[in-house]
Amino acid sequence: MTPQTRTEIEAAVFRRLLEHLDAHKEVQNIDLMILANFCRNCLSKWYQAEADARGESLEYEAARELIYGEPYNDWKAKYQPAATPEQLAAFEEKQKG
């Protein structure tokens, strides 16, 4: 596999991951953090960091919009309910290690 082909495949996989997350808005960021130790916001931060590493100027909110497919505050208002006490307890336990 050539480096170019690998890059194209990786980009396609990333787009597919974003499509999958978009199709499953019921999966909350806190659930992702509990189970996988990353969430949509992490992807946004990683996206911004990689853009910055390549000399591209990308604000965090712009990176979030790329990941969420719309402004984050709009997405949050539509799809992200407040975390339940159970979710918060599980997240806190996860952070302990």
All heavy atoms as an XYZ file, in Angstrom:
792
protein
N       0.849     -1.170      0.000
C       0.000      0.000      0.000
C       0.899      1.240      0.000
O       1.824      1.342      0.804
C      -0.879     -0.019      1.251
C      -1.814      1.146      1.365
S      -2.859      1.177      2.861
C      -3.569     -0.436      2.885
N       0.597      2.173     -0.858
C       1.388      3.400     -0.914
C       0.986      4.331      0.225
O      -0.143      4.241      0.744
C       1.172      4.132     -2.255
O      -0.165      4.632     -2.291
C       1.447      3.219     -3.454
N       1.878      5.234      0.595
C       1.509      6.206      1.634
C       0.276      7.031      1.250
O      -0.566      7.328      2.096
C       2.760      7.081      1.765
C       3.884      6.191      1.335
C       3.292      5.334      0.244
N       0.158      7.394     -0.019
C      -0.998      8.172     -0.475
C      -2.290      7.369     -0.314
O      -3.300      7.886      0.163
C      -0.819      8.593     -1.943
C      -1.997      9.370     -2.501
C      -2.214     10.715     -1.831
O      -1.264     11.358     -1.382
N      -3.461     11.149     -1.755
N      -2.257      6.099     -0.691
C      -3.436      5.247     -0.544
C      -3.796      5.095      0.927
O      -4.972      5.176      1.297
C      -3.204      3.873     -1.191
O      -2.956      4.068     -2.589
C      -4.398      2.958     -1.012
N      -2.787      4.902      1.752
C      -3.046      4.773      3.191
C      -3.710      6.038      3.733
O      -4.684      5.974      4.481
C      -1.748      4.487      3.937
C      -1.960      4.353      5.422
C      -0.703      4.047      6.158
N      -0.971      4.051      7.593
C      -0.170      3.573      8.486
N       0.980      3.031      8.132
N      -0.484      3.637      9.760
N      -3.206      7.202      3.353
C      -3.785      8.471      3.794
C      -5.236      8.597      3.332
O      -6.107      9.024      4.096
C      -2.946      9.651      3.275
O      -1.633      9.555      3.837
C      -3.559     10.986      3.650
N      -5.498      8.205      2.089
C      -6.868      8.284      1.569
C      -7.797      7.344      2.319
O      -8.936      7.703      2.625
C      -6.868      7.975      0.075
C      -6.217      9.066     -0.754
C      -5.996      8.664     -2.202
O      -6.425      7.559     -2.620
O      -5.359      9.457     -2.926
N      -7.327      6.156      2.632
C      -8.136      5.196      3.393
C      -8.396      5.731      4.796
O      -9.527      5.693      5.295
C      -7.461      3.817      3.428
C      -7.494      3.181      2.038
C      -8.134      2.901      4.459
C      -6.625      1.944      1.907
N      -7.358      6.248      5.441
C      -7.516      6.791      6.793
C      -8.504      7.957      6.794
O      -9.352      8.064      7.699
C      -6.163      7.221      7.357
C      -5.263      6.052      7.681
C      -3.830      6.433      7.985
O      -3.422      7.588      7.705
O      -3.107      5.564      8.498
N      -8.433      8.809      5.791
C      -9.375      9.925      5.696
C     -10.800      9.421      5.506
O     -11.738      9.933      6.125
C      -8.977     10.853      4.538
N     -10.964      8.406      4.683
C     -12.299      7.834      4.463
C     -12.837      7.193      5.740
O     -14.027      7.319      6.056
C     -12.258      6.816      3.321
N     -11.966      6.514      6.470
C     -12.383      5.901      7.735
C     -12.799      6.976      8.728
O     -13.814      6.830      9.433
C     -11.252      5.013      8.313
C     -11.553      4.600      9.740
C     -11.042      3.791      7.429
N     -12.061      8.065      8.790
C     -12.407      9.160      9.693
C     -13.763      9.752      9.325
O     -14.605      9.978     10.199
C     -11.324     10.232      9.677
C     -11.605     11.374     10.603
C     -11.514     11.208     11.975
C     -11.954     12.608     10.113
C     -11.781     12.254     12.837
C     -12.223     13.669     10.963
C     -12.135     13.492     12.327
N     -13.994      9.972      8.032
C     -15.296     10.497      7.601
C     -16.407      9.518      7.961
O     -17.492      9.914      8.398
C     -15.281     10.787      6.099
C     -14.481     12.032      5.733
C     -14.667     12.429      4.278
N     -14.146     11.425      3.363
C     -12.896     11.374      2.917
N     -12.023     12.285      3.298
N     -12.522     10.442      2.071
N     -16.130      8.238      7.820
C     -17.125      7.216      8.178
C     -17.393      7.226      9.680
O     -18.539      7.075     10.108
C     -16.627      5.847      7.727
C     -17.666      4.770      7.815
C     -17.198      3.531      7.098
N     -18.167      2.472      7.218
C     -18.022      1.281      6.696
N     -16.943      0.994      6.000
N     -18.936      0.364      6.858
N     -16.368      7.410     10.492
C     -16.560      7.523     11.942
C     -17.452      8.714     12.263
O     -18.389      8.598     13.068
C     -15.206      7.666     12.654
C     -15.262      8.013     14.143
C     -15.972      6.918     14.936
C     -13.876      8.272     14.682
N     -17.198      9.858     11.637
C     -18.035     11.031     11.882
C     -19.473     10.780     11.449
O     -20.413     11.176     12.151
C     -17.465     12.258     11.165
C     -16.122     12.774     11.672
C     -15.701     14.007     10.888
C     -16.153     13.043     13.162
N     -19.670     10.118     10.328
C     -21.025      9.777      9.877
C     -21.702      8.843     10.871
O     -22.887      8.989     11.162
C     -20.975      9.121      8.491
C     -20.609     10.079      7.380
C     -20.311      9.364      6.065
O     -20.484      8.120      5.978
O     -19.896     10.053      5.115
N     -20.951      7.884     11.384
C     -21.490      6.938     12.355
C     -21.908      7.673     13.635
O     -23.008      7.443     14.156
C     -20.455      5.855     12.662
C     -20.947      4.803     13.586
N     -21.772      3.783     13.172
C     -20.754      4.619     14.915
C     -22.055      3.009     14.209
N     -21.444      3.503     15.275
N     -21.045      8.535     14.135
C     -21.401      9.308     15.330
C     -22.610     10.197     15.067
O     -23.481     10.336     15.927
C     -20.207     10.148     15.798
C     -19.042      9.377     16.401
C     -17.848     10.300     16.611
C     -19.444      8.689     17.686
N     -22.671     10.786     13.887
C     -23.812     11.636     13.544
C     -25.105     10.834     13.486
O     -26.161     11.324     13.874
C     -23.555     12.342     12.213
C     -24.590     13.411     11.932
O     -24.805     14.274     12.809
O     -25.203     13.371     10.852
N     -25.019      9.608     13.033
C     -26.209      8.754     12.946
C     -26.631      8.227     14.311
O     -27.749      7.711     14.453
C     -25.946      7.587     11.999
N     -25.759      8.365     15.294
C     -26.046      7.846     16.637
C     -25.894      8.952     17.677
O     -25.110      8.845     18.614
C     -25.134      6.654     16.943
C     -25.436      5.489     16.083
N     -26.503      4.659     16.309
C     -24.835      5.044     14.960
C     -26.541      3.733     15.364
N     -25.541      3.951     14.524
N     -26.683      9.988     17.494
C     -26.637     11.116     18.418
C     -27.077     10.720     19.820
O     -26.776     11.411     20.783
C     -27.490     12.254     17.886
C     -26.919     12.889     16.636
C     -27.849     13.952     16.091
C     -27.291     14.612     14.864
N     -27.482     13.825     13.645
N     -27.778      9.578     19.930
C     -28.194      9.107     21.251
C     -26.990      8.700     22.105
O     -27.079      8.629     23.326
C     -29.179      7.934     21.136
C     -28.564      6.603     20.739
C     -28.309      6.415     19.241
O     -28.523      7.358     18.453
O     -27.880      5.305     18.868
N     -25.868      8.454     21.466
C     -24.645      8.140     22.205
C     -24.058      9.467     22.667
O     -23.564     10.257     21.873
C     -23.633      7.364     21.339
C     -22.354      7.113     22.115
C     -24.243      6.066     20.850
N     -24.155      9.698     23.949
C     -23.728     10.964     24.523
C     -22.215     11.004     24.692
O     -21.551      9.979     24.859
C     -24.418     11.177     25.874
C     -25.928     11.289     25.751
C     -26.334     12.494     24.916
O     -25.984     13.624     25.235
N     -27.064     12.258     23.839
N     -21.678     12.221     24.675
C     -20.236     12.390     24.868
C     -19.778     11.776     26.183
O     -18.717     11.149     26.236
C     -19.858     13.867     24.806
C     -19.814     14.386     23.389
O     -19.585     13.637     22.454
N     -20.041     15.671     23.228
N     -20.558     11.936     27.238
C     -20.139     11.378     28.525
C     -20.069      9.851     28.451
O     -19.180      9.241     29.028
C     -21.023     11.864     29.692
C     -20.333     11.556     31.026
C     -22.427     11.286     29.597
C     -20.891     12.306     32.211
N     -20.969      9.235     27.692
C     -20.916      7.780     27.514
C     -19.649      7.373     26.774
O     -19.000      6.386     27.130
C     -22.147      7.275     26.763
C     -23.436      7.496     27.527
O     -23.420      7.374     28.776
O     -24.459      7.784     26.887
N     -19.308      8.133     25.748
C     -18.064      7.864     25.019
C     -16.856      8.015     25.940
O     -15.937      7.191     25.908
C     -17.928      8.800     23.819
C     -18.863      8.549     22.646
C     -18.799      9.710     21.664
C     -18.528      7.242     21.963
N     -16.866      9.038     26.772
C     -15.753      9.249     27.699
C     -15.647      8.098     28.691
O     -14.548      7.639     28.999
C     -15.913     10.575     28.451
C     -15.658     11.802     27.595
S     -13.982     11.902     26.926
C     -13.031     12.105     28.419
N     -16.779      7.627     29.177
C     -16.773      6.527     30.144
C     -16.249      5.251     29.496
O     -15.411      4.551     30.062
C     -18.189      6.311     30.722
C     -18.608      7.503     31.591
C     -18.261      5.013     31.522
C     -20.098      7.562     31.888
N     -16.723      4.960     28.306
C     -16.392      3.692     27.657
C     -15.080      3.714     26.879
O     -14.356      2.716     26.847
C     -17.528      3.279     26.722
C     -18.859      2.970     27.409
C     -19.947      2.785     26.379
C     -18.723      1.751     28.301
N     -14.787      4.827     26.235
C     -13.640      4.849     25.312
C     -12.588      5.901     25.650
O     -11.565      5.978     24.984
C     -14.142      5.077     23.887
N     -12.873      6.721     26.647
C     -11.948      7.762     27.082
C     -11.672      8.808     25.999
O     -10.599      9.402     25.947
C     -10.641      7.157     27.605
C      -9.976      8.028     28.632
O     -10.651      8.741     29.377
N      -8.668      7.991     28.693
N     -12.643      9.013     25.118
C     -12.610     10.112     24.159
C     -14.048     10.409     23.759
O     -14.944      9.594     23.968
C     -11.762      9.787     22.917
C     -12.500      9.032     21.849
C     -13.054      9.704     20.768
C     -12.658      7.661     21.926
C     -13.748      9.009     19.777
C     -13.339      6.966     20.949
C     -13.891      7.640     19.875
N     -14.256     11.604     23.206
C     -15.598     11.982     22.756
C     -15.482     12.881     21.532
O     -14.384     13.102     21.011
C     -16.373     12.671     23.884
S     -15.734     14.314     24.305
N     -16.589     13.409     21.106
C     -16.595     14.295     19.941
C     -15.737     15.530     20.187
O     -15.068     16.026     19.281
C     -18.031     14.685     19.603
C     -18.896     13.535     19.130
C     -20.385     13.966     19.089
N     -21.273     12.904     18.671
C     -21.853     12.032     19.514
N     -21.625     12.105     20.819
N     -22.663     11.103     19.043
N     -15.757     16.044     21.421
C     -14.923     17.206     21.731
C     -13.442     16.863     21.639
O     -12.637     17.689     21.194
C     -15.263     17.758     23.116
C     -16.621     18.429     23.131
O     -17.007     19.086     22.178
N     -17.349     18.241     24.211
N     -13.071     15.657     22.048
C     -11.678     15.215     21.898
C     -11.293     15.205     20.419
O     -10.204     15.674     20.055
C     -11.489     13.826     22.498
S     -11.764     13.730     24.284
N     -12.167     14.667     19.580
C     -11.892     14.661     18.141
C     -11.680     16.084     17.631
O     -10.798     16.331     16.808
C     -13.027     13.979     17.374
C     -13.178     12.478     17.563
C     -14.459     11.991     16.889
C     -11.977     11.730     17.026
N     -12.490     17.014     18.128
C     -12.344     18.418     17.731
C     -10.981     18.957     18.127
O     -10.310     19.643     17.342
C     -13.440     19.266     18.382
O     -14.722     18.807     18.037
N     -10.557     18.651     19.350
C      -9.252     19.118     19.827
C      -8.123     18.486     19.022
O      -7.135     19.157     18.681
C      -9.095     18.804     21.310
C     -10.000     19.655     22.179
C      -9.941     19.230     23.630
C     -10.963     20.017     24.442
N     -11.028     19.556     25.838
N      -8.245     17.205     18.715
C      -7.214     16.533     17.925
C      -7.150     17.121     16.517
O      -6.070     17.293     15.950
C      -7.483     15.040     17.850
C      -7.484     14.344     19.177
C      -6.943     14.786     20.362
C      -8.070     13.078     19.465
N      -7.169     13.863     21.350
C      -7.854     12.803     20.839
C      -8.774     12.143     18.713
C      -8.303     11.639     21.455
C      -9.217     10.980     19.323
C      -8.978     10.730     20.678
N      -8.308     17.417     15.949
C      -8.393     18.010     14.612
C      -7.678     19.358     14.608
O      -6.851     19.647     13.737
C      -9.865     18.163     14.215
C     -10.125     18.311     12.752
C     -10.722     17.302     12.023
C      -9.800     19.482     12.077
C     -10.987     17.442     10.669
C     -10.072     19.643     10.730
C     -10.660     18.616     10.040
O     -10.926     18.754      8.696
N      -8.001     20.183     15.613
C      -7.378     21.494     15.721
C      -5.866     21.365     15.904
O      -5.097     22.082     15.263
C      -7.979     22.273     16.887
C      -7.376     23.649     17.049
C      -7.808     24.343     18.319
O      -8.149     23.705     19.303
N      -7.790     25.664     18.288
N      -5.437     20.456     16.753
C      -4.005     20.273     17.008
C      -3.262     19.855     15.736
O      -2.159     20.344     15.463
C      -3.793     19.241     18.116
N      -3.845     18.957     14.971
C      -3.197     18.508     13.736
C      -3.161     19.622     12.692
O      -2.180     19.749     11.949
C      -3.873     17.254     13.188
C      -3.653     16.027     14.047
C      -2.180     15.670     14.239
O      -1.366     15.857     13.302
O      -1.841     15.203     15.336
N      -4.217     20.423     12.639
C      -4.203     21.574     11.727
C      -3.102     22.545     12.140
O      -2.313     22.998     11.301
C      -5.565     22.268     11.730
N      -3.036     22.839     13.431
C      -2.004     23.743     13.942
C      -0.606     23.205     13.650
O       0.285     23.965     13.279
C      -2.167     23.960     15.445
C      -3.381     24.806     15.808
O      -3.988     25.423     14.904
O      -3.737     24.820     17.007
N      -0.408     21.897     13.822
C       0.899     21.283     13.581
C       1.334     21.429     12.131
O       2.527     21.361     11.823
C       0.873     19.807     13.982
N       0.371     21.622     11.255
C       0.671     21.773      9.829
C       0.616     23.228      9.381
O       0.581     23.526      8.193
C      -0.296     20.915      9.022
C       0.051     19.431      9.159
C      -1.109     18.526      8.810
N      -0.706     17.126      8.904
C      -0.541     16.452     10.040
N      -0.759     17.039     11.204
N      -0.177     15.185     10.040
N       0.563     24.143     10.349
C       0.582     25.567     10.020
C      -0.748     26.123      9.570
O      -0.797     27.232      9.041
N      -1.820     25.371      9.782
C      -3.156     25.831      9.409
C      -3.822     26.469     10.624
O      -3.770     25.933     11.725
C      -4.018     24.671      8.918
C      -3.512     24.009      7.657
C      -3.602     24.905      6.445
O      -4.533     25.738      6.364
O      -2.733     24.780      5.567
N      -4.444     27.592     10.422
C      -5.149     28.267     11.503
C      -6.578     27.724     11.579
O      -7.333     27.805     10.604
C      -5.184     29.780     11.248
O      -5.926     30.411     12.260
N      -6.913     27.128     12.713
C      -8.249     26.576     12.901
C      -8.658     26.787     14.343
O      -8.033     26.247     15.257
C      -8.270     25.078     12.554
C      -9.614     24.373     12.673
C     -10.627     24.928     11.667
C      -9.440     22.871     12.494
N      -9.683     27.584     14.541
C     -10.200     27.832     15.888
C     -10.915     26.583     16.392
O     -11.464     25.804     15.603
C     -11.163     29.019     15.876
C     -10.526     30.335     15.496
C      -9.513     30.823     16.520
O      -9.721     30.595     17.724
O      -8.510     31.417     16.091
N     -10.926     26.417     17.707
C     -11.559     25.254     18.321
C     -13.032     25.146     17.926
O     -13.509     24.058     17.591
C     -11.399     25.326     19.841
C     -12.068     24.202     20.589
C     -11.786     22.868     20.303
C     -12.973     24.471     21.597
C     -12.394     21.835     20.989
C     -13.585     23.445     22.301
C     -13.295     22.140     21.996
O     -13.908     21.123     22.682
N     -13.756     26.252     17.952
C     -15.180     26.200     17.599
C     -15.383     25.792     16.138
O     -16.354     25.100     15.819
C     -15.878     27.523     17.911
C     -16.052     27.788     19.398
C     -16.779     26.667     20.147
O     -17.788     26.150     19.642
O     -16.324     26.316     21.261
N     -14.488     26.187     15.273
C     -14.569     25.777     13.867
C     -14.295     24.283     13.744
O     -14.957     23.587     12.957
C     -13.590     26.577     13.013
N     -13.336     23.779     14.523
C     -13.060     22.335     14.521
C     -14.273     21.573     15.053
O     -14.651     20.530     14.506
C     -11.825     22.032     15.368
N     -14.900     22.093     16.103
C     -16.107     21.450     16.627
C     -17.203     21.375     15.566
O     -17.873     20.364     15.434
C     -16.643     22.227     17.830
C     -15.986     21.910     19.127
C     -16.595     22.794     20.181
N     -16.670     22.111     21.449
C     -17.165     22.640     22.535
N     -17.672     23.861     22.509
N     -17.196     21.973     23.668
N     -17.368     22.458     14.822
C     -18.394     22.460     13.784
C     -18.098     21.420     12.710
O     -19.022     20.771     12.200
C     -18.526     23.853     13.164
C     -19.729     23.982     12.265
C     -20.080     25.412     11.914
O     -19.723     26.336     12.656
O     -20.747     25.584     10.873
N     -16.836     21.210     12.399
C     -16.472     20.164     11.442
C     -16.832     18.783     11.985
O     -17.297     17.917     11.245
C     -14.976     20.230     11.123
C     -14.521     21.433     10.305
C     -13.007     21.532     10.297
C     -15.076     21.333      8.892
N     -16.622     18.564     13.272
C     -16.893     17.267     13.881
C     -18.392     17.051     14.090
O     -18.920     15.985     13.787
C     -16.132     17.114     15.215
C     -14.612     17.200     14.995
C     -16.526     15.833     15.944
C     -14.033     16.158     14.056
N     -19.077     18.060     14.597
C     -20.498     17.936     14.918
C     -21.413     18.143     13.707
O     -22.577     17.763     13.748
C     -20.889     18.931     16.012
C     -20.423     18.523     17.386
C     -19.186     18.919     17.878
C     -21.218     17.736     18.207
C     -18.753     18.547     19.140
C     -20.807     17.353     19.469
C     -19.570     17.765     19.934
O     -19.150     17.390     21.191
N     -20.900     18.763     12.654
C     -21.711     19.004     11.463
C     -22.593     20.237     11.581
O     -23.395     20.518     10.686
N     -22.450     20.970     12.660
C     -23.180     22.210     12.899
C     -22.528     22.881     14.107
O     -21.727     22.246     14.793
C     -24.665     21.943     13.163
C     -24.958     21.136     14.414
C     -26.440     20.826     14.574
O     -27.240     21.765     14.678
O     -26.777     19.632     14.580
N     -22.860     24.142     14.371
C     -22.279     24.766     15.553
C     -22.560     23.927     16.809
O     -23.671     23.411     16.987
C     -22.971     26.130     15.620
C     -23.331     26.413     14.186
C     -23.697     25.064     13.610
N     -21.547     23.801     17.653
C     -21.651     22.943     18.828
C     -22.837     23.310     19.714
O     -23.573     22.429     20.164
C     -20.362     23.003     19.649
C     -20.478     22.300     20.974
C     -20.603     20.914     21.032
C     -20.496     23.012     22.166
C     -20.727     20.260     22.248
C     -20.622     22.362     23.386
C     -20.737     20.986     23.414
O     -20.871     20.349     24.613
N     -23.037     24.581     19.972
C     -24.142     24.978     20.855
C     -25.490     24.570     20.286
O     -26.403     24.198     21.041
C     -24.097     26.471     21.159
C     -22.962     26.816     22.100
O     -22.552     25.995     22.927
N     -22.424     28.020     21.972
N     -25.645     24.610     18.975
C     -26.892     24.146     18.345
C     -27.057     22.647     18.545
O     -28.128     22.162     18.901
C     -26.910     24.474     16.844
C     -26.937     25.969     16.571
O     -27.185     26.763     17.503
O     -26.698     26.338     15.405
N     -25.979     21.892     18.284
C     -26.018     20.439     18.440
C     -26.342     20.077     19.882
O     -27.188     19.232     20.152
C     -24.674     19.838     18.022
C     -24.664     18.345     17.970
C     -24.901     17.574     16.874
C     -24.419     17.433     19.046
N     -24.817     16.239     17.201
C     -24.524     16.134     18.537
C     -24.123     17.594     20.394
C     -24.339     14.999     19.318
C     -23.942     16.471     21.184
C     -24.050     15.193     20.645
N     -25.666     20.742     20.801
C     -25.854     20.454     22.223
C     -27.300     20.705     22.643
O     -27.891     19.893     23.366
C     -24.893     21.309     23.051
C     -24.949     21.038     24.529
C     -23.921     21.886     25.274
C     -24.052     21.692     26.764
N     -23.118     22.520     27.517
N     -27.878     21.803     22.193
C     -29.261     22.130     22.555
C     -30.239     21.094     22.013
O     -31.246     20.785     22.665
C     -29.619     23.521     22.034
N     -29.954     20.547     20.850
C     -30.860     19.576     20.223
C     -30.680     18.157     20.730
O     -31.655     17.418     20.836
C     -30.649     19.570     18.702
C     -31.152     20.791     17.993
C     -31.089     20.577     16.493
C     -30.050     21.473     15.890
N     -29.926     21.316     14.444
N     -29.442     17.756     21.019
C     -29.163     16.332     21.194
C     -28.518     15.924     22.521
O     -28.431     14.736     22.799
C     -28.245     15.833     20.070
C     -28.772     16.127     18.698
C     -28.132     17.030     17.863
C     -29.926     15.503     18.232
C     -28.617     17.303     16.597
C     -30.422     15.775     16.970
C     -29.762     16.677     16.159
O     -30.240     16.951     14.908
N     -28.066     16.876     23.309
C     -27.324     16.490     24.508
C     -28.070     16.883     25.772
O     -27.973     18.018     26.222
C     -25.927     17.126     24.495
C     -25.057     16.635     25.625
C     -23.619     17.062     25.438
O     -23.011     16.754     24.427
N     -23.087     17.778     26.388
N     -28.778     15.932     26.365
C     -29.435     16.233     27.637
C     -28.394     16.316     28.757
O     -27.242     15.899     28.581
C     -30.370     15.035     27.845
C     -29.728     13.922     27.091
C     -29.025     14.567     25.925
N     -28.811     16.816     29.873
C     -27.904     16.863     31.028
C     -27.512     15.439     31.411
O     -28.305     14.505     31.286
C     -28.595     17.556     32.195
N     -26.290     15.295     31.858
C     -25.812     13.980     32.293
C     -26.609     13.528     33.515
O     -26.958     14.332     34.378
C     -24.333     14.045     32.627
N     -26.880     12.245     33.551
C     -27.606     11.682     34.694
C     -26.645     11.510     35.874
O     -25.424     11.454     35.678
C     -28.206     10.306     34.340
O     -27.122      9.381     34.116
C     -29.110     10.384     33.117
N     -27.186     11.394     37.070
C     -26.304     11.119     38.209
C     -25.482      9.840     38.007
O     -24.306      9.790     38.395
C     -27.275     10.966     39.386
C     -28.463     11.794     38.997
C     -28.563     11.623     37.502
N     -26.064      8.843     37.369
C     -25.351      7.593     37.100
C     -24.194      7.819     36.132
O     -23.100      7.269     36.331
C     -26.305      6.535     36.552
C     -27.381      6.082     37.520
C     -28.581      7.025     37.626
O     -28.720      7.946     36.794
O     -29.365      6.853     38.569
N     -24.422      8.599     35.100
C     -23.354      8.902     34.147
C     -22.229      9.673     34.825
O     -21.051      9.378     34.623
C     -23.892      9.706     32.964
C     -24.744      8.915     32.003
C     -25.426      9.814     30.987
O     -25.961     10.863     31.329
N     -25.399      9.382     29.728
N     -22.600     10.654     35.626
C     -21.592     11.453     36.317
C     -20.769     10.598     37.279
O     -19.545     10.743     37.354
C     -22.249     12.616     37.058
C     -22.865     13.699     36.165
C     -23.661     14.677     37.005
C     -21.801     14.406     35.354
N     -21.431      9.681     37.993
C     -20.715      8.791     38.914
C     -19.773      7.865     38.153
O     -18.625      7.656     38.569
C     -21.713      7.982     39.738
N     -20.238      7.325     37.026
C     -19.393      6.437     36.225
C     -18.203      7.201     35.651
O     -17.079      6.688     35.617
C     -20.212      5.795     35.105
N     -18.441      8.435     35.215
C     -17.358      9.255     34.682
C     -16.340      9.567     35.769
O     -15.123      9.463     35.548
C     -17.910     10.545     34.079
C     -16.863     11.443     33.504
C     -16.195     11.114     32.342
C     -16.512     12.619     34.146
C     -15.209     11.932     31.808
C     -15.530     13.458     33.626
C     -14.885     13.108     32.456
N     -16.811      9.928     36.939
C     -15.911     10.219     38.055
C     -15.085      8.983     38.421
O     -13.878      9.083     38.659
C     -16.715     10.684     39.266
C     -15.863     11.189     40.401
C     -16.698     11.774     41.533
O     -17.597     12.578     41.259
O     -16.421     11.401     42.686
N     -15.721      7.835     38.438
C     -15.011      6.582     38.748
C     -13.949      6.294     37.690
O     -12.843      5.868     37.999
C     -16.010      5.438     38.845
C     -15.425      4.152     39.384
C     -14.927      4.279     40.817
O     -15.494      5.044     41.606
O     -13.937      3.567     41.144
N     -14.284      6.532     36.430
C     -13.342      6.331     35.325
C     -12.108      7.222     35.494
O     -10.989      6.801     35.228
C     -14.046      6.604     33.998
C     -13.184      6.542     32.772
C     -12.933      5.142     32.349
C     -12.256      5.112     31.004
N     -12.158      3.792     30.476
N     -12.334      8.446     35.937
C     -11.233      9.398     36.088
C     -10.272      8.979     37.202
O      -9.096      9.314     37.150
C     -11.773     10.807     36.379
C     -12.607     11.379     35.261
C     -11.913     11.359     33.916
O     -10.815     11.875     33.782
N     -12.527     10.761     32.928
N     -10.769      8.215     38.174
C      -9.925      7.751     39.276
C      -8.925      6.699     38.809
O      -7.911      6.488     39.434
C     -10.784      7.187     40.398
C     -11.576      8.235     41.127
C     -12.424      7.592     42.209
C     -13.316      8.602     42.891
N     -14.190      7.964     43.874
N      -9.287      6.054     37.731
C      -8.313      5.144     37.190
C      -8.649      3.731     37.122
O      -8.002      2.840     36.890
